[in-house]
Amino acid sequence: MFSHMQELLSQQEIKTVRLLSVRMIFEDNHNWDAFSLANKSILRDVEIKEVNKMMFCKDENRGFFNYHCEHCGTDLTVYFGCNSRICTNCGKNHTDKWAKSLEKHCSMFLIDMRFLLFQMFSGPL
């Protein structure tokens, strides 16, 4: 999958590329399967549980809600998330809720802060 994405990036006519998620990285080339087999003696149960939850996030088999708008006739299916801390989608929701609770209960947000963002990229330096 990564080599395919690099191919897409190298083509000039391609303007947009789907962003990577943690799940895509784990699924690509069976990375998680290979890693978990090679390191099964050191992986904790909680780590395996969180990854397995993330791998099936928003899967139809986990369940879903169907919504129907009587006004316009539109149907919407919303699949259940995994609530895993490592999931790109659910983990962000968890972090946002945690940050909001800190904001309400802590005075640490009354001081100036600086944040750094680290981003991985592939290519020559």
N, C-alpha and C positions, 0 to 999 in steps of 0.2 A: 504494500500500500504506500509506503514512504517513497519508494522509487517512482511509483506512478504519480504521486503528488509533486515530486521534484520535476518530473517530465512536464506536468501541467504548468508549474511555475516558470519553467524555462521557455515556454511558448509565449511569444509576444501577444498573440490575439486573445489569450485567456486573461480576463481582467479580475475575476473573483474566484476565490478558492475557499472551500468550506473549512472553517476553523477546526483545529484538532481538539479532541476532548481526551480526558484521561482514559475513558473506555476505548476509544479508537487506538490509543497507544498500546493498551493491554491486549486488544484483540489482534492487532497487526502482527502477522507472521507467527501467531500463537505465542506471543511474548509471555503472557501470564502463565499459560500452560507449561512452557519450558522452564520459566523461573520457579514456579511452584514445585515442579518435579525435582529440579536441581537443588532446591533449598528447603525441602519439606521438613527437614529435621530442625531448622531454626525459625520457621514461620510460626507465629503464634495463632491460636484459634481465632482471636478477634480480628487479626489481619486477613485471614482467609475469609471469614464471615463478611467483613466489610467489602472486600473485593467482589465476592460472589453476589452480594446485594447490588453493587454498582453495575455489574455485568448484565443484570436483568432489569435495570431501571426503566420504567415506562414501557415494559413489555406487556403485551396484551394478556398474557397468562397471569400477571400480577393483579389484574383487575382494572376497572375503569368506570368512569361516570359518562353517561350519555346525556347531553343537554339538547333541548329542542326549543327554538324560538317560535312561538305561535304567531308573532307579528310578521316575520319575514320568511319563516319556514326553514331557516338554517339549522342544520344539525352539527353538533360539536362533540367529539369524543376526547375526554381528558384521561390519560392513562396515569395510574398511580406511580408515584416516585418511590425511590428506594430508601430515602432518608439517610443514606450513607454519608459519612464525613468526607470520603474521598471522591464522591461523585461530583462532576463538574457543575451540574445543575443543583442537585439537592444540597451539596456541601456549601454552596454559595448562599442558599436560603438559610441554612443553619448558622453560617457565619454572620449574615445580616441580622438575624434575630438576636444572636449573642452580642453583637456590637450595640444594638439598640438597647438591650438590657443593661449593658455597661454604662451607656450614656445616661440612663435614668438614675443609676445607683452610684456612680462614681464621679468624683470631681476631677479626675485626671484629664478630662476633655476641656477643662478651662485653661489649659496651658498650651503654648505653641508647640506643634509637633511637626516632624518631617517624616516623609515616607519615601521609601525606595522601592522601585519596581524592577525586578530582574526578569529578563525575557531571554529565552533560548532561541537561537536561530541556527540554521544550518547554512554553511557556506564558508568560503575562505575568510580569514581574518584580515 
